[in-house]
């Protein structure tokens, strides 16, 4: 009886050792043998973004109607680069030119400018209402003569600066077609002689003014 009991204990010990070895070799003893599925890694910084990062727009009213209504030539573009879903940097290069045609005076005024602005959208994805602030630098060149006399021919150049606050709205049709309209209050100064400023005022605002822009273009 004693020998049988000893043999029983040895069998139990052997089974315990074998079971422990099986657990070490197979850490998933209660599965069908297939490896446990890996936990998916989620990148919380990745957000699917369907909004364009840049937009290039031109100002058709200034380009087409200024020569007809105000007799001056204006070419202006708006380039928008996104900072995040609510904000962007606005760059507006432009050219304005006007002939001086008065009773005793003939000439021409050229204005080359670059406007840099910050735009904030109240909604995400750069659509809807926005507010913006712009700083503009201008190079102004003016030439005129009195009664066609070469002795009274005057040429002068100078600089101008402008600050503006704007309120506007941007629309997007599909993914790539965009348009916007904004209106702003501006204050500008031109650093030229008093006589030249009278001619420059025909092309650019001096002092307090109102600026309205309508743009159409493409986003990508």
C-alpha positions in Angstrom: 0.0 0.0 0.0 2.8 2.3 0.9 4.6 1.6 -2.4 1.4 2.4 -4.4 1.0 5.7 -2.6 4.6 6.7 -3.4 4.0 5.8 -7.0 0.9 7.9 -7.0 2.7 10.9 -5.7 5.5 10.5 -8.3 2.8 10.4 -11.1 1.2 13.6 -9.7 4.6 15.3 -9.5 5.5 14.2 -13.1 2.2 15.5 -14.4 2.7 18.9 -12.6 6.2 19.3 -14.1 4.9 18.4 -17.6 2.0 20.8 -17.3 4.3 23.6 -16.2 6.7 22.9 -19.1 3.7 23.1 -21.5 2.7 26.5 -20.2 6.2 27.9 -20.6 6.4 26.7 -24.2 2.8 27.8 -25.1 1.8 31.0 -23.2 -1.7 30.8 -24.8 -2.9 27.3 -23.7 -6.5 28.2 -23.8 -6.7 29.3 -27.4 -7.2 27.3 -30.5 -3.5 27.7 -31.3 -3.8 30.8 -33.4 -1.8 33.8 -32.2 -3.8 36.5 -30.4 -4.7 39.4 -32.6 -2.4 42.4 -32.2 -3.9 45.5 -30.7 -4.3 48.1 -33.4 -2.1 51.2 -33.1 -4.0 54.4 -33.5 -2.2 57.6 -34.3 -4.2 60.3 -32.6 -2.3 63.0 -34.5 -3.5 61.8 -37.9 -6.6 63.5 -39.0 -8.0 62.9 -42.5 -8.0 66.4 -44.1 -10.0 67.1 -47.2 -9.3 70.9 -47.3 -6.9 72.4 -49.7 -3.7 73.9 -48.4 -3.3 76.8 -50.9 -5.6 79.0 -52.9 -4.8 81.4 -55.8 -7.5 83.9 -56.7 -7.7 87.0 -59.0 -9.9 90.1 -58.7 -12.1 90.2 -61.8 -13.9 93.4 -60.9 -10.7 95.4 -60.6 -9.2 93.7 -63.7 -12.3 94.1 -66.0 -14.3 97.1 -64.7 -11.8 99.5 -63.2 -10.7 100.6 -66.7 -14.3 101.2 -67.7 -15.5 102.9 -64.5 -12.5 104.6 -62.9 -10.3 104.7 -66.1 -7.4 103.1 -64.3 -5.7 99.7 -64.8 -5.6 97.3 -61.8 -4.2 93.8 -61.6 -4.5 92.1 -58.3 -4.1 88.5 -57.0 -4.8 86.9 -53.6 -2.6 84.0 -52.6 -3.7 82.1 -49.4 -1.6 79.7 -47.5 -3.2 77.8 -44.6 -1.7 77.8 -41.1 -4.4 75.6 -39.5 -8.1 74.9 -40.0 -9.1 78.4 -38.9 -6.2 80.7 -39.9 -4.2 81.6 -43.0 -1.6 84.0 -44.4 -2.8 86.2 -47.2 -0.4 87.7 -49.9 -1.8 90.2 -52.4 0.6 91.5 -55.1 -1.0 94.2 -57.3 -0.4 96.9 -59.9 -2.4 100.1 -60.4 -1.9 102.5 -63.2 -3.7 105.6 -64.4 -3.2 108.3 -67.0 -3.2 111.8 -65.9 -5.4 113.8 -68.2 -6.3 117.3 -67.0 -6.7 120.6 -68.6 -3.1 121.7 -68.4 -1.5 118.4 -67.2 -0.7 115.1 -68.8 1.1 112.1 -67.3 1.0 108.7 -65.8 1.0 107.2 -62.3 2.3 103.6 -61.6 1.7 101.9 -58.2 3.3 98.5 -57.4 2.2 97.0 -54.1 2.4 94.0 -51.9 -0.1 93.4 -49.1 0.5 90.8 -46.4 -2.4 89.8 -44.1 -3.6 87.4 -41.5 -7.0 85.9 -41.9 -9.1 84.1 -39.2 -12.1 82.0 -40.0 -14.9 81.6 -37.5 -15.6 78.2 -39.0 -13.2 75.4 -39.8 -11.9 74.4 -43.2 -11.4 78.0 -44.5 -14.9 78.7 -45.5 -17.6 81.0 -44.2 -17.1 84.3 -42.4 -13.7 85.6 -41.6 -11.9 88.7 -40.3 -8.5 89.9 -41.5 -5.8 92.5 -40.9 -3.5 93.7 -43.7 -0.3 95.7 -44.0 0.5 97.0 -47.5 3.7 98.5 -48.9 3.6 100.4 -52.2 6.2 101.8 -54.6 4.8 104.8 -56.5 6.2 106.4 -59.6 4.7 109.5 -61.2 5.5 111.5 -64.3 3.6 114.5 -65.6 4.1 117.6 -67.7 2.3 120.9 -68.0 0.9 122.0 -71.4 3.2 119.5 -73.1 6.3 121.5 -72.3 9.4 119.5 -71.8 10.7 122.1 -69.4 7.8 121.5 -67.1 8.1 117.7 -67.1 8.2 116.3 -63.6 9.2 112.8 -62.6 9.0 111.6 -59.0 8.9 108.4 -57.0 8.1 107.5 -53.4 6.6 104.9 -51.1 3.3 104.4 -49.5 2.0 102.2 -46.6 -1.5 101.1 -45.7 -3.2 99.4 -42.8 -6.6 97.7 -43.2 -9.1 95.7 -41.2 -11.5 93.5 -43.1 -14.6 91.4 -42.7 -15.5 88.9 -45.4 -16.9 85.6 -46.4 -15.4 82.8 -48.5 -17.2 80.1 -50.5 -15.9 76.8 -51.8 -17.7 74.8 -54.6 -16.5 71.2 -54.7 -12.8 70.9 -53.7 -11.0 73.3 -56.1 -13.2 76.3 -57.0 -13.3 79.1 -54.5 -14.6 82.7 -54.3 -14.6 85.4 -51.6 -15.7 88.9 -50.9 -14.4 91.3 -48.2 -14.8 94.9 -47.2 -12.4 96.8 -45.1 -11.6 100.2 -43.5 -8.1 101.4 -44.4 -5.7 104.1 -43.5 -2.8 105.0 -45.9 0.0 107.4 -46.3 2.1 108.3 -49.4 5.5 109.8 -48.9 5.9 112.2 -51.8 5.6 115.9 -52.4 2.3 117.6 -52.1 1.9 118.2 -55.8 2.6 114.6 -56.6 0.1 113.4 -53.9 -2.7 115.1 -55.7 -2.0 112.9 -58.8 -1.4 109.8 -56.7 -4.8 110.1 -55.0 -6.4 109.4 -58.3 -5.0 105.8 -58.1 -4.6 105.0 -54.5 -6.4 106.0 -51.3 -4.6 108.5 -49.1 -5.9 108.9 -45.5 -9.0 106.9 -44.4 -10.8 104.9 -47.1 -12.9 101.8 -47.8 -11.6 98.8 -49.8 -13.8 96.2 -51.3 -12.5 93.0 -52.9 -14.2 90.2 -54.8 -12.1 87.2 -55.8 -12.5 83.9 -57.8 -9.9 81.2 -58.2 -8.7 77.7 -57.4 -7.7 75.9 -54.3 -5.3 73.0 -54.2 
